[in-house]
Amino acid sequence: MAYNRVNKLRYYKKIQEVAQEHYEEGVSTWRGVWKKYIYPVWPMEYNTFMRILGEGGLRTKIEELEENKEEGNDD
């Protein structure tokens, strides 16, 4: 399989976890978190970072795709 959506979703989930870990309400901004913690490790535009933060339900999407892969239903 040339394209693996599960890996992309895991990548998004990791970025969300790191961002949530370093964000403090009223103290930091998402742009500050992106600039200090995200961009040096995963170079991406700020707009892309914000789109990734907006992705919801990643855990369930990953579980569904892994379940389909185990059953042999490659989408």
N, C-alpha and C positions, 0 to 999 in steps of 0.2 A: 504494500500500500504506500503510495507516494505521499499522501497527505494524512497526518494523524491529528484529528481534531481534539482528541483527549489530551495530547501533550500541550496544545495551544491553551486549552482550558486550565490545565495545571499551572502553566506559566502565568496566566491571568490571576489565578487563585493565590499564587505565591506573591505576586506584586501587591494584591489587595491586603494580604496578611502583613507584609512589611510596612505598607503605608499605614494601616490601622495601628500597628505597634508603635509607630513614631509620631502619630498625630495626637495632639492634645487640644481639646476644645478650648477656644479662647486664647490659647498661647501660640499655637503654630498655625500655619496655613497649608493648604494642599500644595501650593506652589513651592513652599519652603521644603516640605517633605520630598516632593519630586526632585527638587534641585540638589538636596543634600544626600538622600538615601536611594532614590530610584535611578536617576539619570547616570550616576557613575557606574552602576552595576549593569543596568539595562538601558542603554541609550535609546531614547524615544522622545518624541515631541510631547509637550505638555498636554495638548489636546488628546493624543492617544492615551496618555496616562489617565486623564479624566474619563475617557470612554471605557477604559478597563475598570475603573472604580465603579462605573455605572452598571457593569455586567452583574446581573443577579442570578441567584440559584446555581452557582457554579458546581457546588458539591453534588446536587442532584443530577445535573447534566453529565458530570463526569461518571457518576455511578451508572446512569442509564447507558452511556456509550460503552463502558467497560462490560456491562452485562450483555449488551448486544454483541460485542466482540467475542465474548466467551461462548455465546450460542452459535457463533459463526455467521452472524448477520452483519457483515461489514457494509456500512453505509457510506 
